[in-house]
């Protein structure tokens, strides 16, 4: 199955879709490459990217989640970008939001105006994140320069 689109889409258990486009997307026990919707709800699913005004993940995994309102419960996400993020028992690599609330949140980098709840963060100060990002970027640039010089020889 390469793609699903429509006003309201409900994924059946055990399906795979490269892309889901709908006003309301409900995905359960499926693997999806990309979800684009006004409202997206995932339950026990794995998704590459979610772009929605309202996104909800329950016992799911996602690489990126973008939305005005994002709710993540007992899930994992590599990156979350939201106006308002509500997370419960969640692990995230990076969270960038206007406000973050919830409990038992573990993250690598946190960028938020307001935080409420129990949050454990590896890099919680903006300058630590900036220095870490610069170091990682410099490492990639140096590696690229070394690889290019080896190709020329």
C-alpha positions as CSV (number, residue, x, y, z in Angstrom):
1,X,0.0,0.0,0.0
2,X,1.7,3.3,-1.1
3,X,-0.7,5.9,0.2
4,X,-4.1,6.6,1.8
5,X,-6.0,9.9,1.5
6,X,-9.5,11.1,2.3
7,X,-11.6,13.1,4.8
8,X,-11.4,10.5,7.5
9,X,-9.0,7.6,7.4
10,X,-8.8,4.7,9.8
11,X,-5.8,2.3,9.5
12,X,-6.4,-1.4,10.0
13,X,-4.2,-3.5,12.2
14,X,-0.9,-4.7,10.6
15,X,-0.9,-2.3,7.6
16,X,1.9,-0.4,6.0
17,X,1.5,2.9,4.1
18,X,4.1,5.2,2.8
19,X,1.8,8.3,3.3
20,X,-1.5,9.1,4.9
21,X,-3.3,12.3,4.0
22,X,-6.6,13.1,5.6
23,X,-8.5,15.6,7.7
24,X,-8.7,13.0,10.5
25,X,-6.3,10.1,10.6
26,X,-6.6,7.3,13.0
27,X,-3.8,4.7,12.8
28,X,-3.7,1.6,14.9
29,X,-1.0,-1.1,15.0
30,X,0.5,0.0,11.7
31,X,3.7,1.4,10.1
32,X,3.3,4.7,8.2
33,X,6.0,6.7,6.5
34,X,4.3,10.1,6.8
35,X,1.0,11.4,8.2
36,X,-0.4,14.7,7.1
37,X,-3.7,15.6,8.7
38,X,-5.7,18.2,10.6
39,X,-6.0,15.7,13.4
40,X,-3.9,12.6,13.8
41,X,-4.2,9.8,16.4
42,X,-1.8,6.9,16.5
43,X,-2.1,3.8,18.8
44,X,0.6,1.2,18.9
45,X,2.1,2.4,15.6
46,X,5.3,3.5,14.1
47,X,5.5,6.6,11.9
48,X,8.3,8.5,10.3
49,X,6.8,12.0,10.3
50,X,3.6,13.5,11.5
51,X,2.4,17.0,10.5
52,X,-0.9,17.9,12.0
53,X,-2.7,20.6,13.9
54,X,-3.5,18.1,16.6
55,X,-1.4,15.0,17.0
56,X,-1.9,12.2,19.6
57,X,0.5,9.2,20.1
58,X,-0.3,6.4,22.5
59,X,2.2,3.6,22.9
60,X,3.8,4.5,19.5
61,X,7.1,5.7,18.0
62,X,7.8,8.6,15.7
63,X,10.8,10.3,14.2
64,X,9.3,13.8,14.0
65,X,6.0,15.2,15.3
66,X,4.9,18.7,14.3
67,X,1.7,20.4,15.4
68,X,-0.1,23.2,17.3
69,X,-1.2,20.7,20.0
70,X,0.8,17.5,20.5
71,X,-0.1,14.8,23.1
72,X,2.3,11.9,23.6
73,X,1.7,9.1,26.1
74,X,3.9,6.1,26.7
75,X,5.7,6.7,23.4
76,X,9.1,7.6,21.9
77,X,9.8,10.5,19.5
78,X,13.1,11.7,18.0
79,X,11.8,15.3,17.7
80,X,8.7,17.1,18.8
81,X,7.8,20.6,17.7
82,X,4.6,22.1,19.0
83,X,2.9,25.1,20.4
84,X,1.7,23.1,23.3
85,X,3.1,19.7,24.1
86,X,1.6,17.3,26.7
87,X,3.8,14.3,27.4
88,X,3.4,11.4,29.8
89,X,5.9,8.6,30.3
90,X,7.6,9.6,27.2
91,X,11.2,9.6,25.8
92,X,12.1,12.3,23.2
93,X,15.4,13.3,21.6
94,X,14.4,16.9,21.2
95,X,11.4,19.0,22.3
96,X,10.8,22.5,21.0
97,X,7.5,23.9,22.2
98,X,5.9,27.0,23.6
99,X,4.8,25.0,26.7
100,X,5.6,21.5,27.9
101,X,3.5,19.7,30.5
102,X,3.2,16.2,31.8
103,X,5.1,13.7,33.9
104,X,8.1,11.3,33.6
105,X,9.5,13.0,30.5
106,X,13.0,12.1,29.4
107,X,14.6,14.2,26.6
108,X,18.0,15.0,25.1
109,X,17.4,18.7,24.3
110,X,14.5,20.9,25.6
111,X,13.6,24.3,24.2
112,X,10.4,25.7,25.8
113,X,9.1,28.9,27.3
114,X,7.1,27.1,30.1
115,X,7.7,23.7,31.6
116,X,5.4,21.9,34.1
117,X,6.0,18.4,35.4
118,X,8.8,16.0,36.0
119,X,11.3,16.4,33.1
120,X,14.7,14.9,33.0
121,X,16.8,16.5,30.3
122,X,20.3,16.0,29.1
123,X,20.8,19.5,27.7
124,X,18.3,21.9,29.3
125,X,20.2,25.2,28.8
126,X,20.1,26.8,25.4
127,X,23.8,27.5,25.4
128,X,24.7,23.9,26.2
129,X,22.6,22.8,23.2
130,X,24.2,25.5,21.0
131,X,27.7,24.4,21.9
132,X,26.8,20.7,21.5
133,X,25.2,21.4,18.1
134,X,28.2,23.4,17.0
135,X,30.6,20.6,18.0
136,X,28.5,18.0,16.2
137,X,28.3,20.3,13.1
138,X,32.0,20.8,13.2
139,X,32.6,17.1,13.4
140,X,30.4,16.5,10.4
141,X,32.1,19.3,8.4
142,X,35.6,17.9,9.2
143,X,34.5,14.4,8.2
144,X,33.1,15.7,4.9
145,X,36.3,17.7,4.2
146,X,38.4,14.6,4.9
147,X,36.3,12.4,2.6
148,X,36.4,15.0,-0.2
149,X,40.2,15.3,0.0
150,X,40.5,11.4,-0.2
151,X,38.2,11.3,-3.3
152,X,40.4,13.9,-5.1
153,X,43.6,11.9,-4.6
